[in-house]
């Protein structure tokens, strides 16, 4: 680390727990470096390294801090791709939340990045649908891009939102997400959510 030779040593750092184990600080220093300097490399390391190798909470805190900084956002551009590092860091954060038994926080990350498959799978597996009450508009537009939101025909929007709408209706019937919660959040968003409000009320 002092010699700034992270790229040289990282491929040789063991990806599983040894006996005796390497100190967790070894992994935390490397991950902390890539959180700031190379998020794509961070994402690959988190896929390769066992979460038992390091203090998950400390890496979560470091990524959260990085996301709060002004240089990483949905609008920032890296290598010509808008929001690349923002998305990678949120995906990494979701993985760490799951490793840290925080499925609700992971779900929020999946909704922000519109990772619909991961979000729906997590909702089914963990039975945490009530968490959706925090961001109903985000959940309903999981499979809807900003371009679609502006110009897609009604039939396309209906198809893209069918699964989230059905889940919200189920939760309304169970009493975990009251219709008033859904209606109020969609009304607050104005015209952009009127069509989704119609889909929901019709299904309800």
LUMMARLO-366997 format. One record per residue: residue in one letter; x, y, z of N, C-alpha, C, CB in turn; residue number from 1. Coordinates in steps of 0.1 Angstrom, whole numbers, padded with zeros to 4 digits. Last residue first. Glycine has a CB too. Example, Ala and Ser with C-alpha at 12.3 -4.5 7.8 and 13.67 -1.06 7.14 Angstrom:
<recs>
REC  res    n.u    n.v    n.w   ca.u   ca.v   ca.w    c.u    c.v    c.w   cb.u   cb.v   cb.w    n
REC    s   0128  -0022   0071   0137  -0011   0071   0129   0000   0079   0141  -0006   0057    2
REC    a   0132  -0057   0078   0123  -0045   0078   0132  -0033   0078   0113  -0045   0090    1
</recs>
This chain:
<recs>
REC  res    n.u    n.v    n.w   ca.u   ca.v   ca.w    c.u    c.v    c.w   cb.u   cb.v   cb.w    n
REC    x  -0564  -0030  -0088  -0570  -0032  -0075  -0585  -0034  -0075  -0567  -0019  -0067  204
REC    x  -0562  -0025  -0115  -0558  -0039  -0110  -0564  -0041  -0096  -0543  -0041  -0110  203
REC    x  -0569   0002  -0115  -0576  -0007  -0123  -0574  -0022  -0118  -0572  -0006  -0138  202
REC    x  -0549   0013  -0099  -0563   0013  -0094  -0572   0003  -0102  -0568   0028  -0096  201
REC    x  -0526   0007  -0115  -0527   0002  -0101  -0542   0001  -0097  -0519   0010  -0091  200
REC    x  -0530   0021  -0138  -0528   0007  -0139  -0531   0000  -0125  -0513   0004  -0143  199
REC    x  -0532   0047  -0127  -0544   0041  -0134  -0542   0026  -0134  -0545   0047  -0148  198
REC    x  -0506   0051  -0119  -0517   0051  -0109  -0530   0045  -0115  -0520   0066  -0105  197
REC    x  -0494   0050  -0143  -0491   0039  -0134  -0502   0039  -0122  -0477   0040  -0128  196
REC    x  -0503   0074  -0153  -0506   0062  -0160  -0504   0050  -0151  -0497   0060  -0173  195
REC    x  -0492   0093  -0136  -0506   0092  -0137  -0510   0078  -0143  -0512   0103  -0145  194
REC    x  -0465   0100  -0133  -0470   0087  -0127  -0485   0085  -0128  -0466   0087  -0112  193
REC    x  -0461   0124  -0145  -0453   0113  -0150  -0458   0099  -0144  -0438   0115  -0146  192
REC    x  -0477   0143  -0132  -0482   0137  -0144  -0474   0124  -0148  -0481   0147  -0155  191
REC    x  -0468   0137  -0097  -0474   0144  -0108  -0477   0136  -0120  -0465   0156  -0112  190
REC    x  -0458   0126  -0074  -0449   0127  -0085  -0455   0134  -0097  -0444   0113  -0089  189
REC    x  -0479   0125  -0057  -0469   0135  -0054  -0459   0137  -0066  -0461   0131  -0042  188
REC    x  -0493   0103  -0067  -0499   0117  -0069  -0488   0128  -0067  -0511   0119  -0060  187
REC    x  -0477   0083  -0057  -0478   0085  -0071  -0484   0099  -0075  -0487   0074  -0078  186
REC    x  -0481   0086  -0029  -0468   0087  -0035  -0468   0090  -0050  -0460   0074  -0032  185
REC    x  -0509   0082  -0027  -0503   0094  -0023  -0489   0096  -0029  -0502   0095  -0008  184
REC    x  -0512   0055  -0036  -0519   0066  -0043  -0512   0080  -0040  -0534   0067  -0039  183
REC    x  -0498   0040  -0017  -0494   0040  -0031  -0500   0052  -0038  -0500   0027  -0038  182
REC    x  -0512   0046   0006  -0498   0049   0005  -0493   0050  -0009  -0490   0038   0013  181
REC    x  -0538   0037   0000  -0536   0052   0002  -0521   0055   0001  -0542   0056   0016  180
REC    x  -0535   0009   0000  -0537   0017  -0013  -0534   0032  -0011  -0551   0015  -0018  179
REC    x  -0510  -0003   0023  -0524   0002   0020  -0524   0010   0007  -0528   0011   0032  178
REC    x  -0493  -0030   0025  -0490  -0017   0018  -0504  -0012   0014  -0481  -0018   0005  177
REC    x  -0504  -0050   0040  -0490  -0046   0043  -0487  -0033   0037  -0480  -0056   0039  176
REC    x  -0528  -0062   0034  -0528  -0051   0044  -0514  -0045   0047  -0534  -0055   0057  175
REC    x  -0533  -0080   0015  -0527  -0085   0027  -0527  -0074   0038  -0513  -0090   0025  174
REC    x  -0541  -0063  -0005  -0551  -0072   0000  -0546  -0078   0013  -0553  -0083  -0010  173
REC    x  -0517  -0050  -0009  -0528  -0042  -0005  -0539  -0051   0001  -0535  -0034  -0017  172
REC    x  -0501  -0070  -0019  -0498  -0065  -0006  -0509  -0056  -0001  -0485  -0057  -0007  171
REC    x  -0514  -0074  -0044  -0514  -0085  -0034  -0511  -0080  -0020  -0503  -0095  -0038  170
REC    x  -0508  -0049  -0055  -0522  -0053  -0053  -0523  -0064  -0043  -0529  -0057  -0066  169
REC    x  -0480  -0051  -0057  -0486  -0041  -0049  -0501  -0044  -0046  -0485  -0027  -0055  168
REC    x  -0479  -0072  -0076  -0473  -0074  -0063  -0479  -0064  -0053  -0458  -0073  -0063  167
REC    x  -0490  -0060  -0099  -0496  -0072  -0093  -0492  -0074  -0079  -0493  -0084  -0102  166
REC    x  -0471  -0040  -0104  -0485  -0036  -0100  -0492  -0048  -0093  -0493  -0032  -0113  165
REC    x  -0448  -0055  -0110  -0448  -0047  -0098  -0462  -0043  -0094  -0440  -0034  -0100  164
REC    x  -0458  -0067  -0134  -0454  -0075  -0123  -0454  -0067  -0110  -0440  -0082  -0125  163
REC    x  -0464  -0045  -0152  -0474  -0055  -0148  -0471  -0063  -0135  -0477  -0065  -0159  162
REC    x  -0448  -0027  -0163  -0451  -0025  -0149  -0461  -0035  -0144  -0457  -0011  -0147  161
REC    x  -0445  -0034  -0190  -0433  -0033  -0181  -0436  -0032  -0166  -0425  -0020  -0185  160
REC    x  -0471  -0033  -0199  -0464  -0045  -0198  -0452  -0045  -0189  -0460  -0049  -0212  159
REC    x  -0476  -0005  -0197  -0485  -0015  -0189  -0478  -0028  -0188  -0498  -0017  -0197  158
REC    x  -0458   0005  -0214  -0457   0009  -0200  -0465  -0001  -0192  -0462   0023  -0197  157
REC    x  -0468  -0005  -0238  -0455  -0009  -0234  -0453  -0006  -0219  -0445  -0001  -0242  156
REC    x  -0494   0007  -0239  -0493  -0008  -0239  -0479  -0012  -0234  -0495  -0014  -0253  155
REC    x  -0487   0034  -0242  -0494   0029  -0230  -0492   0014  -0228  -0509   0033  -0230  154
REC    x  -0455   0040  -0257  -0469   0039  -0257  -0475   0032  -0244  -0474   0030  -0269  153
REC    x  -0428   0061  -0245  -0433   0048  -0248  -0449   0048  -0248  -0428   0037  -0237  152
REC    x  -0417   0086  -0237  -0423   0084  -0250  -0429   0071  -0253  -0412   0087  -0260  151
REC    x  -0408   0088  -0210  -0411   0100  -0218  -0420   0097  -0230  -0399   0107  -0222  150
REC    x  -0403   0063  -0202  -0412   0071  -0194  -0417   0083  -0202  -0405   0075  -0181  149
REC    x  -0384   0055  -0220  -0397   0049  -0221  -0407   0058  -0214  -0397   0035  -0215  148
REC    x  -0363   0070  -0210  -0367   0073  -0223  -0381   0067  -0225  -0358   0067  -0234  147
REC    x  -0359   0059  -0185  -0363   0073  -0186  -0369   0076  -0200  -0352   0082  -0182  146
REC    x  -0373   0025  -0185  -0362   0035  -0187  -0368   0049  -0187  -0354   0032  -0199  145
REC    x  -0388   0003  -0164  -0391   0014  -0173  -0379   0023  -0174  -0404   0021  -0169  144
REC    x  -0387  -0016  -0144  -0384  -0020  -0158  -0386  -0010  -0168  -0392  -0033  -0161  143
REC    x  -0394   0000  -0122  -0382  -0009  -0122  -0377  -0012  -0136  -0384  -0021  -0113  142
REC    x  -0415   0016  -0116  -0408   0019  -0128  -0395   0011  -0129  -0405   0034  -0130  141
REC    x  -0425   0008  -0092  -0433   0006  -0103  -0426   0008  -0116  -0445   0016  -0102  140
REC    x  -0403   0016  -0075  -0406   0002  -0077  -0415  -0001  -0089  -0413  -0004  -0065  139
REC    x  -0404   0043  -0076  -0392   0037  -0081  -0395   0022  -0083  -0381   0038  -0070  138
REC    x  -0430   0048  -0065  -0427   0052  -0079  -0415   0044  -0084  -0425   0067  -0080  137
REC    x  -0425   0038  -0038  -0435   0031  -0047  -0432   0035  -0061  -0449   0035  -0043  136
REC    x  -0406   0036  -0015  -0404   0042  -0028  -0413   0035  -0038  -0389   0041  -0032  135
REC    x  -0414   0025   0009  -0405   0037   0010  -0403   0044  -0004  -0391   0032   0014  134
REC    x  -0429   0003   0005  -0436   0015   0008  -0427   0028   0009  -0443   0013   0021  133
REC    x  -0412  -0018   0002  -0415  -0010  -0010  -0422   0002  -0007  -0423  -0019  -0020  132
REC    x  -0412  -0032   0026  -0401  -0022   0024  -0404  -0013   0012  -0388  -0029   0022  131
REC    x  -0431  -0051   0023  -0435  -0039   0030  -0424  -0028   0028  -0438  -0042   0044  130
REC    x  -0418  -0073   0012  -0425  -0064   0003  -0429  -0051   0010  -0438  -0071  -0002  129
REC    x  -0401  -0093   0020  -0399  -0079   0026  -0406  -0069   0017  -0384  -0076   0026  128
REC    x  -0394  -0121   0017  -0407  -0116   0021  -0406  -0102   0028  -0413  -0127   0031  127
REC    x  -0371  -0131   0006  -0370  -0126   0019  -0383  -0121   0025  -0360  -0114   0019  126
REC    x  -0379  -0141  -0019  -0371  -0149  -0010  -0372  -0144   0004  -0357  -0150  -0015  125
REC    x  -0394  -0119  -0031  -0400  -0133  -0030  -0393  -0141  -0019  -0400  -0140  -0043  124
REC    x  -0375  -0099  -0030  -0388  -0097  -0024  -0395  -0110  -0021  -0397  -0088  -0033  123
REC    x  -0355  -0110  -0046  -0352  -0107  -0032  -0366  -0105  -0024  -0344  -0094  -0030  122
REC    x  -0367  -0111  -0071  -0362  -0123  -0064  -0360  -0121  -0049  -0349  -0128  -0071  121
REC    x  -0371  -0084  -0076  -0383  -0092  -0074  -0379  -0106  -0068  -0389  -0095  -0088  120
REC    x  -0344  -0075  -0076  -0354  -0069  -0067  -0365  -0079  -0065  -0359  -0056  -0072  119
REC    x  -0332  -0089  -0097  -0327  -0091  -0084  -0337  -0086  -0073  -0314  -0083  -0082  118
REC    x  -0348  -0079  -0119  -0348  -0094  -0115  -0343  -0096  -0101  -0338  -0101  -0125  117
REC    x  -0344  -0051  -0118  -0357  -0057  -0116  -0357  -0072  -0112  -0366  -0055  -0128  116
REC    x  -0326  -0028  -0111  -0322  -0042  -0112  -0335  -0050  -0109  -0310  -0046  -0103  115
REC    x  -0325   0000  -0109  -0335  -0007  -0117  -0331  -0021  -0121  -0337   0001  -0130  114
REC    x  -0310   0012  -0090  -0303   0008  -0102  -0312   0001  -0112  -0291  -0001  -0099  113
REC    x  -0330   0015  -0070  -0323   0027  -0075  -0316   0024  -0088  -0312   0032  -0065  112
REC    x  -0336  -0012  -0064  -0346  -0003  -0070  -0340   0009  -0076  -0356   0002  -0059  111
REC    x  -0312  -0021  -0053  -0317  -0027  -0066  -0328  -0018  -0072  -0323  -0041  -0063  110
REC    x  -0311  -0005  -0030  -0301  -0004  -0040  -0306  -0009  -0054  -0288  -0011  -0036  109
REC    x  -0333  -0015  -0016  -0333  -0001  -0020  -0323   0001  -0031  -0330   0008  -0008  108
REC    x  -0325  -0041  -0012  -0336  -0039  -0021  -0336  -0024  -0025  -0349  -0042  -0014  107
REC    x  -0305  -0037   0008  -0302  -0042  -0006  -0313  -0040  -0016  -0299  -0057  -0005  106
REC    x  -0321  -0030   0029  -0312  -0020   0023  -0307  -0024   0009  -0300  -0018   0033  105
REC    x  -0334  -0054   0033  -0342  -0042   0030  -0333  -0031   0024  -0348  -0037   0043  104
REC    x  -0314  -0073   0040  -0321  -0074   0027  -0329  -0061   0023  -0330  -0085   0027  103
REC    x  -0289  -0076   0056  -0297  -0064   0055  -0304  -0064   0042  -0287  -0051   0057  102
REC    x  -0268  -0095   0062  -0282  -0097   0066  -0290  -0084   0067  -0282  -0104   0080  101
REC    x  -0244  -0090   0049  -0245  -0085   0063  -0260  -0086   0069  -0241  -0070   0063  100
REC    x  -0248  -0098   0024  -0239  -0106   0032  -0240  -0102   0047  -0224  -0103   0027   99
REC    x  -0265  -0078   0016  -0271  -0091   0017  -0261  -0100   0025  -0272  -0097   0003   98
REC    x  -0247  -0056   0017  -0259  -0056   0025  -0265  -0070   0027  -0270  -0047   0020   97
REC    x  -0230  -0065  -0004  -0225  -0064   0010  -0237  -0063   0020  -0216  -0052   0012   96
REC    x  -0247  -0062  -0026  -0241  -0075  -0023  -0236  -0076  -0008  -0229  -0078  -0032   95
REC    x  -0252  -0035  -0025  -0263  -0044  -0024  -0258  -0058  -0020  -0271  -0045  -0037   94
REC    x  -0227  -0024  -0030  -0233  -0022  -0017  -0245  -0032  -0015  -0239  -0007  -0017   93
REC    x  -0224  -0032  -0057  -0215  -0037  -0046  -0221  -0036  -0032  -0201  -0030  -0047   92
REC    x  -0244  -0016  -0068  -0244  -0031  -0069  -0236  -0037  -0059  -0240  -0035  -0083   91
REC    x  -0233   0009  -0062  -0246   0005  -0056  -0248  -0010  -0057  -0258   0012  -0063   90
REC    x  -0210   0009  -0077  -0209   0010  -0062  -0222   0006  -0056  -0205   0024  -0059   89
REC    x  -0221   0007  -0103  -0212  -0004  -0098  -0211  -0003  -0083  -0198  -0002  -0104   88
REC    x  -0235   0031  -0105  -0242   0018  -0105  -0233   0007  -0100  -0246   0016  -0120   87
REC    x  -0213   0049  -0102  -0225   0050  -0093  -0232   0037  -0093  -0235   0061  -0097   86
REC    x  -0198   0043  -0125  -0193   0040  -0111  -0204   0040  -0101  -0182   0051  -0108   85
REC    x  -0217   0051  -0146  -0211   0038  -0145  -0206   0034  -0131  -0199   0037  -0154   84
REC    x  -0231   0074  -0152  -0235   0067  -0140  -0228   0054  -0138  -0249   0065  -0141   83
REC    x  -0224   0072  -0187  -0230   0080  -0176  -0235   0071  -0164  -0243   0088  -0181   82
REC    x  -0194   0065  -0202  -0207   0059  -0197  -0212   0066  -0185  -0204   0044  -0193   81
REC    x  -0169   0075  -0208  -0180   0077  -0217  -0194   0071  -0213  -0176   0072  -0230   80
REC    x  -0154   0069  -0185  -0151   0062  -0198  -0163   0063  -0208  -0148   0047  -0195   79
REC    x  -0180   0081  -0166  -0167   0075  -0165  -0165   0066  -0178  -0166   0065  -0153   78
REC    x  -0199   0108  -0154  -0195   0100  -0166  -0181   0094  -0164  -0196   0109  -0179   77
REC    x  -0227   0114  -0133  -0213   0115  -0135  -0209   0105  -0146  -0205   0112  -0123   76
REC    x  -0254   0110  -0127  -0251   0118  -0138  -0236   0118  -0142  -0255   0132  -0136   75
REC    x  -0255   0095  -0104  -0262   0090  -0116  -0258   0097  -0128  -0277   0089  -0114   74
REC    x  -0222   0101  -0091  -0236   0102  -0091  -0242   0095  -0103  -0240   0117  -0090   73
REC    x  -0193   0111  -0076  -0200   0099  -0081  -0215   0101  -0079  -0195   0087  -0072   72
REC    x  -0186   0136  -0066  -0179   0131  -0078  -0185   0118  -0084  -0165   0130  -0077   71
REC    x  -0196   0142  -0041  -0202   0148  -0053  -0197   0143  -0066  -0200   0163  -0052   70
REC    x  -0203   0115  -0018  -0194   0125  -0024  -0200   0130  -0037  -0180   0120  -0026   69
REC    x  -0219   0094  -0012  -0223   0107  -0007  -0215   0118  -0013  -0223   0108   0008   68
REC    x  -0204   0073  -0021  -0217   0076  -0028  -0222   0090  -0024  -0227   0066  -0026   67
REC    x  -0185   0072  -0001  -0181   0075  -0015  -0193   0079  -0023  -0174   0063  -0022   66
REC    x  -0200   0063   0021  -0193   0076   0021  -0189   0081   0007  -0181   0076   0030   65
REC    x  -0207   0038   0012  -0218   0048   0015  -0212   0062   0015  -0225   0045   0028   64
REC    x  -0182   0026   0011  -0189   0028  -0001  -0200   0039   0001  -0195   0015  -0006   63
REC    x  -0176   0026   0039  -0167   0033   0029  -0174   0036   0016  -0154   0025   0027   62
REC    x  -0196   0011   0050  -0195   0025   0054  -0186   0032   0044  -0188   0026   0068   61
REC    x  -0190  -0014   0038  -0203  -0007   0035  -0202   0008   0038  -0214  -0014   0044   60
REC    x  -0166  -0019   0050  -0166  -0016   0035  -0179  -0010   0031  -0164  -0030   0028   59
REC    x  -0174  -0023   0076  -0165  -0012   0073  -0164  -0008   0058  -0150  -0015   0078   58
REC    x  -0190  -0045   0074  -0196  -0032   0078  -0187  -0021   0075  -0199  -0032   0093   57
REC    x  -0173  -0066   0067  -0183  -0061   0058  -0188  -0047   0061  -0194  -0071   0057   56
REC    x  -0141  -0071   0072  -0152  -0066   0080  -0162  -0059   0070  -0147  -0055   0090   55
REC    x  -0131  -0101   0053  -0130  -0087   0057  -0142  -0083   0065  -0128  -0078   0045   54
REC    x  -0137  -0127   0046  -0123  -0123   0046  -0121  -0109   0052  -0117  -0123   0032   53
REC    x  -0163  -0134   0043  -0157  -0137   0056  -0142  -0132   0057  -0157  -0152   0059   52
REC    x  -0169  -0130   0017  -0172  -0119   0026  -0166  -0121   0040  -0187  -0117   0027   51
REC    x  -0144  -0140  -0007  -0154  -0145   0003  -0156  -0133   0013  -0149  -0157   0011   50
REC    x  -0139  -0126  -0038  -0135  -0127  -0024  -0147  -0131  -0015  -0129  -0115  -0019   49
REC    x  -0151  -0122  -0063  -0141  -0133  -0062  -0139  -0136  -0047  -0128  -0128  -0068   48
REC    x  -0169  -0101  -0062  -0174  -0113  -0067  -0164  -0125  -0064  -0176  -0112  -0082   47
REC    x  -0152  -0082  -0052  -0163  -0086  -0043  -0170  -0098  -0048  -0173  -0075  -0042   46
REC    x  -0136  -0078  -0075  -0130  -0084  -0062  -0141  -0089  -0053  -0121  -0074  -0055   45
REC    x  -0153  -0066  -0092  -0148  -0079  -0096  -0142  -0086  -0083  -0137  -0078  -0106   44
REC    x  -0158  -0041  -0079  -0169  -0050  -0082  -0164  -0064  -0085  -0177  -0045  -0094   43
REC    x  -0132  -0030  -0080  -0139  -0033  -0067  -0150  -0044  -0069  -0144  -0021  -0060   42
REC    x  -0129  -0026  -0107  -0121  -0036  -0100  -0126  -0040  -0087  -0106  -0030  -0099   41
REC    x  -0148  -0005  -0110  -0150  -0018  -0117  -0142  -0029  -0111  -0147  -0016  -0131   40
REC    x  -0137   0016  -0092  -0149   0008  -0088  -0151  -0005  -0096  -0161   0017  -0090   39
REC    x  -0109   0027  -0085  -0113   0019  -0096  -0125   0010  -0092  -0101   0010  -0100   38
REC    x  -0105   0045  -0064  -0097   0047  -0076  -0102   0039  -0088  -0083   0043  -0073   37
REC    x  -0123   0041  -0042  -0120   0054  -0047  -0114   0054  -0061  -0110   0061  -0037   36
REC    x  -0124   0013  -0040  -0136   0021  -0039  -0135   0035  -0045  -0141   0022  -0024   35
REC    x  -0097   0006  -0040  -0105   0005  -0053  -0118   0012  -0052  -0106  -0009  -0057   34
REC    x  -0090   0011  -0013  -0083   0018  -0024  -0091   0018  -0037  -0069   0010  -0027   33
REC    x  -0107  -0006   0000  -0108   0008   0002  -0101   0016  -0009  -0102   0012   0016   32
REC    x  -0096  -0031  -0008  -0110  -0027  -0012  -0112  -0012  -0011  -0120  -0034  -0004   31
REC    x  -0071  -0029   0005  -0072  -0030  -0009  -0086  -0026  -0014  -0069  -0045  -0013   30
REC    x  -0079  -0026   0032  -0071  -0016   0026  -0072  -0017   0011  -0056  -0018   0031   29
REC    x  -0093  -0050   0036  -0100  -0037   0037  -0092  -0026   0031  -0103  -0034   0052   28
REC    x  -0074  -0070   0033  -0085  -0069   0023  -0092  -0055   0024  -0095  -0080   0026   27
REC    x  -0058  -0064   0055  -0052  -0065   0042  -0063  -0063   0032  -0045  -0079   0041   26
REC    x  -0075  -0066   0077  -0071  -0052   0073  -0065  -0053   0059  -0061  -0046   0083   25
REC    x  -0078  -0092   0084  -0089  -0086   0075  -0084  -0072   0070  -0102  -0085   0083   24
REC    x  -0048  -0111   0081  -0056  -0101   0088  -0066  -0094   0078  -0047  -0090   0094   23
REC    x  -0052  -0144   0068  -0046  -0131   0067  -0054  -0121   0075  -0044  -0127   0052   22
REC    x  -0056  -0173   0091  -0060  -0163   0081  -0051  -0151   0080  -0075  -0159   0084   21
REC    x  -0034  -0202   0093  -0041  -0191   0099  -0045  -0181   0088  -0033  -0185   0110   20
REC    x  -0057  -0208   0069  -0055  -0212   0083  -0040  -0212   0085  -0061  -0225   0087   19
REC    x  -0076  -0186   0048  -0065  -0195   0051  -0065  -0198   0065  -0052  -0189   0046   18
REC    x  -0105  -0180   0029  -0099  -0179   0043  -0088  -0190   0044  -0110  -0181   0054   17
REC    x  -0099  -0170  -0005  -0107  -0177   0005  -0099  -0177   0018  -0109  -0192   0001   16
REC    x  -0082  -0157  -0021  -0097  -0153  -0022  -0105  -0161  -0012  -0102  -0156  -0036   15
REC    x  -0050  -0142  -0014  -0060  -0154  -0014  -0074  -0150  -0013  -0056  -0162  -0002   14
REC    x  -0035  -0121  -0038  -0041  -0122  -0024  -0051  -0133  -0024  -0048  -0108  -0021   13
REC    x  -0027  -0118  -0063  -0021  -0129  -0056  -0026  -0130  -0041  -0006  -0127  -0055   12
REC    x  -0039  -0096  -0075  -0042  -0109  -0081  -0036  -0121  -0072  -0036  -0110  -0095   11
REC    x  -0027  -0075  -0058  -0041  -0079  -0056  -0043  -0093  -0063  -0050  -0069  -0062   10
REC    x  -0001  -0066  -0065  -0003  -0076  -0055  -0017  -0082  -0054   0001  -0070  -0041    9
REC    x  -0004  -0047  -0086   0006  -0058  -0087   0003  -0069  -0077   0020  -0053  -0085    8
REC    x  -0023  -0029  -0078  -0026  -0037  -0090  -0016  -0049  -0091  -0025  -0028  -0102    7
REC    x  -0009  -0017  -0056  -0021  -0025  -0054  -0024  -0034  -0066  -0033  -0016  -0052    6
REC    x   0014  -0003  -0049   0015  -0015  -0058   0002  -0024  -0057   0028  -0023  -0055    5
REC    x   0022   0019  -0033   0011   0020  -0043   0012   0009  -0054   0012   0034  -0050    4
REC    x   0038   0016  -0012   0045   0017  -0025   0035   0019  -0036   0053   0005  -0027    3
REC    x   0019   0013   0008   0028   0024   0008   0035   0027  -0005   0038   0023   0020    2
REC    x   0008  -0012   0000   0000   0000   0000   0009   0013   0000  -0009   0000   0012    1
</recs>
